[in-house]
Amino acid sequence: MSNNSSKTTAAATAAGIWSNPDGSCPSNSSIGISATVPVIFMTIGTLSNIMALIILIKAYEKFKQKSKASFLLFASGLVITDCLGHIINGAITVRIYALNRDWKSIDPSENLCRFLGTCMVFFGLSPLFLGSVMAIERCVGITQPLLHSAKMTSRHTKRILGFTWLFALSVALLPNMRFGEYKVQCSQTWCFIKTHNIQNGRDVGILLLFSSLGLTALGISLLCNSVTVVVLIRSGIKSRPHRQGRSHHVEMVVQLVTIVCVSCICWGPLLVMVAVIGSARYLDKNLNQPAINSLLFQAVRMAAWNQILDPWVYILLRKAILTQLYTISMRCLGRKNIDLQKWNCNSVHSSIKIATIEGTLASSKKHLKVTTTT
């Protein structure tokens, strides 16, 4: 990128996004573009997700008939989605770089752009939706364990997973049905919902729909995880002598909270940017298009980090590693006698305990029914 181009982009960004209206992309737009970045992202992301998927499959085989199975199915779906997103979007992006970003020769019919835009929206919304579904599942599992055990079967989990993917796909297909439009973005390296030269309400509507769905999913995840953490803390205080078997709950909640934090940091800027673009057109405000182009490009790169960091949550934040971190932190606090009983007691004991309670309650209900009828 030339010095003049970099100075222009920097000046535009410094001027703010509410000035110098310009509805079109600047000529020879290049915002720090290098083919190295997408190649590294695709390679690291794919390998990380494959590693995480192997860990989750092994864990699912171990806890297949237990309360953790539904969480592991959702987590596996999330990792598979992230992995496919890296492979499909990454392969197309690398090809675009290899052909020098000449979209007229690469995609004269604009079908590739529509396909890439659909993939960008689908693989963007799906992890956010799955994160919120996982947060709801854990919240119900901890606050209403009997209901969760009765209703959250493997078949129901797979149906919810399929419906989540289908809903994300239906939103991603809307621009192909003339509700909005997919266009090549100003960096000439990716396609997304139209963010410049917005002419009608449908273009505004799809931008606001995308951002509102993403932000709502993040909000639901934050709310459910907050409730889950509070319930775990309260139950831990009330039943301190009987905390064995809570380690698998702690492991899942730590993973969920980390995933939500990563999603907020990575996806927050892009969702807010899209909301600003849609709202500005709706409120008839002028935008500094060069600044928007630069910020949007950086926000998309931040969002790409979400699919790289998600699998490392499952690779690093496992019970064995959390146990080691707990031991190290206790030693740093000066404690010599560290009780690891609540960590070493595995989920089998907890599941047996839950099953016993459920069986006792079920038999009590049957007994009550018999006595009332007689």
Buried (B, 14 or more C-beta within 10 A) or exposed (E): EEEEBEEBBEEBBEEEBEEBEBEEBBEEBBBBBEBEBBBEBBEBBBBBBEBBBEBBEEBBEBBEEBBBBBBBBBBBBBBBBBBBBBBBBBEBBBEBBEEEBEBEEBBEEBEBBBBBBBBBBBBBBBBBBBBBBBBBBBBBBBBEBEEBBEEBEEEEBBEBBEEBBEBBBEBBBBBBEEBBBBBBBBBBBBBBBBBBEBEEEBBBBBBBBBBBBBBBBBEBBBBBBBBBBEBBEEBBEEEEEEBBBBBBBBBBBBBBBBBBBBBBEBBBBBBBBBBBBBBBBBEEEBBBBBBBBBBBBBBBBBBBBBBBBBBBBBBEBBBEEBBEEBBEEBEEEEEEEBEEEBBEBBBEEBBEEBBEEBEEEEEEEEEEEEEEEE
